[in-house]
């Protein structure tokens, strides 16, 4: 906030303190803050009659007297909150930080929301996708949601940079925003690679999806072998989550707080070190830690095989229900590492239906589509037959995603740019061509399939 605004805030705060301390005979008796902070919160919607107008709803709940003021992010003076909805018009394209400042005798809290405006008006979910009218790029064809891909700090220049900026408006770090990379030894962080990725996103107006704070497969050895007490372990996790979320506040729009917590087969919680040391409610604890640091960042739960495994899907939605009851989750990430011949459309739709029915954002988070699920080692190239079957499956995913209600749209993310960079090649050890671009960054039929599915 600009300095004059802080000064004004402090003046309001002092005025409230004095007002709450003055006694009947006019003598100012400072009784000290008898209140606790009231957490500012608000929701917004885009006017159904004017795409350049938002309706702001102050949802702050608190005990005792407090004042609410709006900063509409347009450089104008604060506005006292009035009963009912605040209507605000943004005619100029750009990005605006809308803030609600709630003040009482204990101090003030701030809730904020980034509003993006383009030539079509205010962008739904802050995603300016061209309204699905520009088929010359993936992000231009997407209507009201982001199109994402993964990045590494050494793949942000040259053709990687050109393709990312042409087709995508959301990026996920493939591995460099995980605990084992950012927090390699106790008390020592390494934010070099993650800063490079976040700075690239911010510099290019590309949303950054944080992946993943807690994952059993990316846990540093020192955490696996943590020698302190359980309470000290939990404090360490809280400090790690606070350190990362504070560093990237306002720059990373969303986080996978916990990734892949469900055991294959049993559909029970994996017996990770986090569960062992923090208890069966470690997931709720980790999301509360994140929410306590940044009430505005979007919090996702992310997992795989949710389409093909109905038991795992049910277990995942049980986690989502527990988190939703505590207002600790905003969305579900379905990884969708699938094949040209499965899972069926109906199984993928079941993941969407369960997410939408819970009023959560849907992230198709790690899409790749195997063309050689049989593991044929003699395959040397992508046949035209398999290329067309893969195109059909990508088109199916794009159609399913495009049909999601606007309020539940977030991002359609592919897990890699070009075939020869896919993790699947090492993972399965057989040839495959799972992505949208070939080894020369040329779009494949799969790319056309996504464009057609977005129409
Ligand atoms: O780049 C370094 C290289 O410099 C170094 O010599 C080498 C040996 O240490 O490591 C290389 O980094 C590896 C990186 O992939 C790039 O190849 C990391 O060790 C390795 O852990 C990392 O694997 C990633 C894996 O998650 C674990 O973080 C994969 O790229 C990534 O595709 C994979 O993605 C996961 C999602 O996060 C969750 N869902 C499943 C998905 C596939 O496993």
Boltz pocket constraint, residues with backbone or C-beta under 6 A from the ligand:
constraints:
  - pocket:
      binder: B
      contacts: [[A, 173], [A, 174], [A, 175], [A, 178], [A, 217], [A, 218], [A, 259], [A, 304], [A, 335], [A, 366], [A, 423]]
      max_distance: 6.0
